[in-house]
Amino acid sequence: MSLETAIATVGVSLLLIAFAMNLGGLLMTNSRLYQGLNAVGAALACLASAMIGFVSFVVLEGVWLIVALFALAGRLRSHNLGDPLGTGS
């Protein structure tokens, strides 16, 4: 497996884990953990796309990363002390 494929696999896996946990009711979309998984997953997928020169996916994942970081920053500012993992429940 190439380095690009390994990075992409980890990144996309994180995105899918967050999505599946949300659909399963285990993780709310406004949680820090959800937004963190999205940010790291998008960053890795963006990096892998850049490494192979797939510009359209660099744009897609770059925008996904920016949106996730803004959402995560908002959650971190909220200081939800009753929810240390930020699961939103």
C-alpha angles and dihedrals in degrees: 000000000000122000091247092053092048092050092046092048093053092045096049090043090057091050092050093046090054091047094048093046089051093049089048091054092244097112131032120222091235093057124112091231093054093048091044092053089048093049096048093041093049092046092053093045090048091050093049091048091051091049091058095038096245096152099179091057091045087058093044095048093040091057090044089053094049093049092047092049092051090049092046092049089053091051092048091051091053091067095210095190094175090064109049095177092045093233091153094232 
